[in-house]
Amino acid sequence: MGLPGSKAPPERAGQVLEILRVTVAVLILIHGVYRLSAGLVAPFGTWLDSLGFPFGYGWAMAVTLYELVGPALMLTRRWTSFAALGHAAILTLGMILVHLPAGWFVVGGGRNGMEYSVLLIVSLLAIAWAYWPRRGATG
């Protein structure tokens, strides 16, 4: 047992990273599964069209499919950094378009703000960094 402020053992840090990777992947996967199963891809596409995105339905379907495939890659530790960076980019755009105008707080001091998006984006960037392939590494 270490004193407060001491470094955690490397194996514990690795376990925490695994928990973060799995949790974030499952949260994103649930989002994609829900949108697809609830028939919300078309309304998402219509909303993107209304913002001036060309081929809104195509973009909506692409994001939804990425929310299904990306977490599967992250859960199996395949192309983890690539999948995490892609999700971070999608969430950043969503944060700018949807949550930033609503302010910071999701609940309490406001509604539908960007605090949850920031947490997910930082988590995804940390995952991408931790799983970034080392030069010359094999396996």
Order of alpha helices (4+ residues) and beta strands (2+ residues): alpha-alpha-alpha-alpha-alpha
